[in-house]
Amino acid sequence: MKPSTTELAACVRQAIEHYFKDLDGAKPVAIHDMVLKSVEKPMIETVLAHAQGNQTVAAEMLGITRSTLRKKIQHLQIKL
């Protein structure tokens, strides 16, 4: 069974709920940025693995240009 966007959304909701529980009274800040930064690297690594390292195919799967993908690989220090 393929994971649906609903399942992915449920995973994100659950992770954010755990984050709020772990705050222990501290004020949450920059949640949007935190979530995006937490998800981007493993997402790109997984897509690259499914594309067997083919950056052109991975970029198409991600909906970004190959140039953008290469910049993200460098910025996120993803090992190829």
Backbone bond lengths (Angstrom), bond angles and torsions (degrees), N, CA, C in turn:
res aa  C-N    CA-C-N  psi(-1)  N-CA   C-N-CA  omega(-1)  CA-C   N-CA-C  phi
1 M - - - 1.459 - - 1.525 109.50 -
2 K 1.313 116.18 129.48 1.461 121.28 179.40 1.530 109.60 -79.33
3 P 1.350 116.21 138.90 1.470 116.99 175.72 1.524 109.99 -68.45
4 S 1.288 115.80 135.64 1.461 120.12 179.58 1.524 109.28 -94.73
5 T 1.310 114.82 169.41 1.461 118.62 176.70 1.518 110.53 -62.84
6 T 1.319 116.91 -28.27 1.465 120.47 177.39 1.528 110.03 -65.24
7 E 1.334 117.06 -41.39 1.462 120.57 178.17 1.525 111.19 -66.52
8 L 1.321 116.43 -39.72 1.466 119.61 177.68 1.522 110.62 -63.81
9 A 1.320 116.12 -42.45 1.462 120.40 178.42 1.524 110.44 -62.22
10 A 1.326 116.77 -39.72 1.470 120.71 178.67 1.526 111.02 -63.34
11 C 1.321 116.73 -38.97 1.475 120.42 177.40 1.529 110.82 -63.34
12 V 1.321 116.28 -42.74 1.465 120.40 179.41 1.526 109.85 -64.79
13 R 1.328 116.52 -44.86 1.475 119.93 178.67 1.526 110.96 -58.14
14 Q 1.318 115.93 -46.00 1.461 120.60 -179.23 1.529 111.10 -62.52
15 A 1.322 116.79 -42.94 1.469 120.25 179.85 1.525 111.03 -64.51
16 I 1.330 117.29 -40.23 1.468 120.17 179.34 1.527 110.59 -68.90
17 E 1.318 117.38 -37.72 1.469 120.12 175.90 1.531 110.57 -61.46
18 H 1.334 116.92 -42.08 1.470 120.43 176.70 1.532 110.31 -62.70
19 Y 1.323 116.28 -39.59 1.467 121.10 178.11 1.525 110.27 -58.93
20 F 1.330 116.65 -46.58 1.465 119.93 179.76 1.532 111.31 -63.09
21 K 1.318 117.17 -40.32 1.471 120.25 178.30 1.521 111.44 -64.41
22 D 1.334 116.99 -36.24 1.466 121.70 -178.01 1.529 113.39 -77.14
23 L 1.321 117.67 -11.60 1.464 120.40 -178.63 1.523 112.53 -64.59
24 D 1.309 116.33 -28.80 1.465 121.17 178.24 1.526 111.98 51.96
25 G 1.338 115.73 48.32 1.460 120.92 175.94 1.518 114.82 89.65
26 A 1.328 118.28 -11.54 1.471 120.44 178.23 1.528 109.42 -71.20
27 K 1.329 115.92 151.90 1.455 121.38 -178.76 1.538 109.72 -81.12
28 P 1.337 116.81 125.34 1.469 118.73 178.06 1.529 110.89 -73.75
29 V 1.314 115.94 141.64 1.470 120.89 177.23 1.533 109.44 -140.38
30 A 1.296 116.40 149.86 1.470 124.43 174.27 1.531 112.98 51.56
31 I 1.320 116.44 44.26 1.462 120.53 -177.99 1.533 110.83 -63.54
32 H 1.299 117.15 -42.10 1.471 121.11 -179.30 1.521 110.52 -56.50
33 D 1.303 116.93 -51.40 1.460 122.01 -179.73 1.529 110.86 -62.83
34 M 1.324 117.32 -41.32 1.462 122.00 -179.45 1.533 110.58 -61.14
35 V 1.326 116.54 -45.44 1.463 120.27 -178.24 1.528 110.42 -65.77
36 L 1.322 116.71 -46.35 1.465 119.47 -179.38 1.530 111.51 -61.49
37 K 1.322 116.69 -42.75 1.468 120.17 179.14 1.527 111.39 -66.79
38 S 1.319 117.31 -34.03 1.461 121.44 -179.41 1.525 112.08 -71.48
39 V 1.320 116.99 -31.09 1.452 121.98 -173.65 1.530 112.76 -92.20
40 E 1.312 117.58 -31.86 1.465 120.96 -170.52 1.534 113.81 -60.52
41 K 1.317 118.10 -49.31 1.464 119.78 -176.22 1.524 112.52 -63.72
42 P 1.352 119.49 -51.65 1.463 117.10 179.29 1.528 112.94 -64.48
43 M 1.331 117.60 -30.04 1.458 120.58 177.50 1.526 109.61 -63.92
44 I 1.318 117.07 -49.20 1.461 120.84 -178.93 1.529 110.76 -65.18
45 E 1.324 117.33 -41.75 1.466 120.15 178.39 1.527 111.18 -60.55
46 T 1.313 117.03 -42.24 1.467 121.53 -178.72 1.525 110.82 -68.32
47 V 1.320 116.70 -43.31 1.468 120.08 179.25 1.527 110.06 -64.44
48 L 1.326 117.22 -42.49 1.463 120.07 177.38 1.530 111.20 -60.48
49 A 1.310 116.93 -40.03 1.465 120.25 178.26 1.530 110.40 -63.35
50 H 1.322 117.36 -42.97 1.463 120.87 179.25 1.525 111.58 -68.18
51 A 1.334 116.57 -27.13 1.465 121.35 177.46 1.533 110.47 -89.03
52 Q 1.330 116.75 8.07 1.465 123.72 -179.51 1.523 111.61 52.60
53 G 1.348 115.66 39.94 1.456 122.01 176.86 1.517 114.98 80.64
54 N 1.322 117.57 -1.68 1.459 121.16 -179.59 1.532 108.54 -76.89
55 Q 1.324 115.85 107.78 1.458 120.80 -174.84 1.515 112.79 -68.30
56 T 1.312 117.80 -31.70 1.459 120.46 178.42 1.524 110.04 -65.93
57 V 1.322 116.36 -46.24 1.463 121.15 178.58 1.527 110.21 -64.90
58 A 1.331 117.25 -44.04 1.464 121.30 179.45 1.526 110.97 -60.56
59 A 1.316 116.82 -43.50 1.471 120.73 179.52 1.527 110.29 -61.33
60 E 1.331 116.71 -41.56 1.465 120.23 177.99 1.523 110.58 -62.58
61 M 1.341 116.34 -43.02 1.459 120.63 179.59 1.526 110.88 -63.10
62 L 1.316 117.06 -36.90 1.467 121.96 -178.97 1.530 112.51 -79.94
63 G 1.327 116.39 -18.63 1.464 119.96 -178.07 1.514 112.99 79.13
64 I 1.354 115.97 29.13 1.457 121.50 178.25 1.529 108.30 -128.90
65 T 1.314 116.80 168.69 1.458 119.37 177.87 1.525 110.32 -78.66
66 R 1.320 115.90 159.08 1.461 120.64 178.25 1.529 109.90 -61.80
67 S 1.320 116.68 -37.13 1.460 121.37 178.34 1.530 111.00 -61.86
68 T 1.315 116.73 -44.55 1.466 121.06 177.75 1.520 110.47 -63.02
69 L 1.338 116.16 -42.13 1.460 120.02 178.30 1.519 110.78 -60.49
70 R 1.332 117.26 -45.13 1.466 120.56 -179.78 1.530 110.93 -61.33
71 K 1.319 117.44 -39.46 1.466 121.45 177.90 1.534 110.26 -63.92
72 K 1.328 116.42 -41.99 1.459 120.36 179.74 1.530 110.91 -67.39
73 I 1.328 117.41 -39.13 1.463 121.74 177.22 1.527 109.47 -59.23
74 Q 1.305 116.09 -45.34 1.475 120.20 -179.84 1.540 110.45 -67.75
75 H 1.318 116.43 -48.18 1.471 120.79 -177.94 1.524 112.27 -61.54
76 L 1.326 116.42 -40.93 1.460 121.37 -177.55 1.536 112.74 -86.83
77 Q 1.324 115.78 -1.27 1.468 122.94 179.61 1.532 111.36 55.40
78 I 1.317 114.30 50.32 1.462 120.51 178.48 1.521 108.19 -85.37
79 K 1.318 114.55 127.80 1.459 120.39 179.51 1.516 109.50 -85.48
80 L 1.324 115.03 130.94 1.467 120.20 -178.71 1.516 111.00 -98.12
